C-alpha cells in the first residue's frame, strides 16, 4: 500500500486516508467526549465511513488535489492522533473551511494548533487561497482557542440547521464562525510532493512555508 503524504511539521505527519483507516476513524468517534460538540456524544457507525465518508473523501483527493481530509500521525511513533481537513465550505462554497478532530489522548499537547497552522500555510502558500474559514459550536471554547491562536478572528454567530447537526434546540445548535485572509504568520512545514511507499525513509524536501512577520493585517 502506498501513502500520499501532504505535509509534515515538527511532530505531525498529515497524509491522505486509505480504506484500511476505517477502524481508526470509528474508534476515534466512539469517544463521547470527542463527539461532544459534533454529534452530542453519539458514535459514527462503521458503515457510514465505509459506504459514505471515505468514498466522498477519496473523490475530493481526485477532484481537488491539495484539499480534503488528512490523517494526523505522530512522526515519532506513527500513532494515529486524529484528522484535519481543508475542504470546500459547505455553507459558503466560495471559501474553504478548516477543521480538525483529535483523540482525547492528543488533547492539551498543541497538536491541533500545530496541524491547523500547517494547513493554513498550505492553503495560502501552496494553493493560493484568499480566505479560510472555520466553525464550531458556541460552547466549544477549546476549539475557539485553537482558532484564535492560529490567527483566525471571530466574524459572527449563527445557528446550525437541524439537518446539519441534529434535532436539538436552537440554543444547543448556536455556533460561531472564524475566518482569516492572507497574509498569515506561517509555520515551517516540509511538503512532500510525491507518493511514498508505507514506512519509507522520508526524503528531505524544501520548506514550502517560509517565515514571515508575526504581525498580521486581516480584512473581513
N, C-alpha and C positions, 0 to 999 in steps of 0.2 A: 504494500500500500504506500502511496506517495502522499505527502502532506504539503500544502501550499502555505508557506509562512508569510503573513502580511508584513509584520514588523516585530522588532524586539526592543525592549527597554532594558534598564539595568537589571530588573528582576523578572520581567514578564516576557513571554512569547505569545503573540497573537497569531492564530492560524485559522484556516477555514475548517469548518466542521466536515466530518465524513459520516457515512451511515452507522459505523460502529460506535459513534458517540451517543447514540440514543439513550443508553442506560445511564450514562453520566448526567445527562440532562434531566432524566426522570428522577434520579437521586437528588439532584440539586433542588428541584421543585417539590420534593417530598417534605422538605423542612418548612413547617408552618411559619416560622419567623422570616425565612427568606421570602415567602409569598405573602407576607402580611399586608403589604401595600400594593399588591398586584392582583391577587385573587382572594384577598381576605383570608389567606391561610390554606386555601384549597390546593391540592396537588394537581399536576398535569398528567393525564393518562398517557401511558407509553404509546398507545395508538395515535394520539394527537401528534406526537413528534414523528413517528414513523410514516404516517399517512398524509400529514398536512404540513407541519412546520419545517421539517428538514427538507422535503422536496421544494418547498417555497424558497428556502434559503439557498439551496443549490441553484435554483433558477436565477436568483439575484446575482450570484457569482458569475454566471454566464452572460447575463444581460447587462450588468453594471459592474465591471471589474473595478475593484478597489472599495466597493460598498458591500454591506451585508453584515452577517452575524459571525463573530470570530471567537473561538475558544481561547480562553486565557489559561496559560500553563506557567508553572514555576520554571524558570530557566535552569535552576539548580537541580531540581528533583523530577521535573516533568509532571508534577501533580496538577490535576485539573482543578482550577480555582473558580471557574465560572465563565462568563462571557461578556463581551462588549459588542455593541452594534453601532454602525453608522449606516443609516438607511434613509430612503425617501420618507419625509414627514407625512404621516397618514392624514393629518388634519390640515396642514398647509403644504401641499405637494410641491410647491415651488422651492421648498427648502429641504435640508437634510437634517435628520434627527440623531442625536447621540443618546445611547442608553447602555446600561450595564446591570448585571446580576451576578453576585458572588456568593460562594458558600459562606456560611456563618463563621467557619474557622478562619476565613480570609479577611474578616472584618477587622477594622482597627489597626491595620498594618500599612495603610496608604496605597494599597493596590488599586482601589477604584480611582483615586486621583492620578496615579501614575499611568494607568491604562487609558483613562479619559484624555489626559493631556497628550499622550502619544497619538490617539486617534484624531484629536483636533488638529495637531500638526500635520498628520497625514492628509486630512481633509482639505486644509488650507494650502499647504505646500505641494502635496502630491497630486491632489485632484483639482486644485484651483477653485474650491468652493468660496462663495462670498459670505455665507451666513450659515451657522449651525445652531439648531435649537435643542432643547431638552425639556422634559416634563416629568412631574411626579405629583403624588397626592400631597395635599396641604400638610398632612400630619407627618410626612416623611422628612423630618428635619435633617437626618444624616445624609440623605441623598442631596438635599438642597445645599448642605455644607460643601459637599464634593464639587457641585457645580460652581459654587462661588469661589472655591479655591482654584478652580481651573480658569477663572476669568469670565465665566458667564454671568450675566446680570438678569435679575428678575424683571420681566416685562409685562406680566399680567396674571390674572387669575381666571379660572373658568371651571365649569362642571362637566366631567366626563358623561357622555351619553350612557344610558343603562346597557345598551348592547355592546359597549366597549369594555366596561369594567364590572358589569354585573348589576343585578337589580337591588341596589342599595339606595339609601336616602340621598338627597342632594348634598347634604352635609358631609356624608361619607365619601361622596364622589368629587368633592371640591378639590381642585388641583391648581398648581402653579406652573407657569411657563418661564423658562430661561432662554437666553439667546446670546450669541456672540458673533461679531463680524471681524474680519481681518482689520489690522494685524493683531496677533496674539503673542504672548510670551511662549516661545517654543521650547520643547524638550529635545534632548538628543535621543534619537531612536534609529536603530540600524534597520534600513529597509532591505528586505531580502526579495529580490525581484524575480526569483526563479522557483520552479517547483523542485522540492527536495525530497529525497527518499527518507523514510522514517528513520529516526535515530542516526542522522549523519553527523559528520564533523561540520559544524556550522561555519560557513565561509565568512571571510571579512568582507564588509561592504561599506561604502562611504555613507556617512550620515546624510539623510535627506532633510533633516530638521536642524537648520543652523540656528545659532544663538542670536537672540535679538534683545533689545531693551525690555525690561520688565514693565516699563511704563506703557500703558495701553490707552488708546483712544477708541472707544466703542460707540458706534452710532446705532440707534434703534429706529 
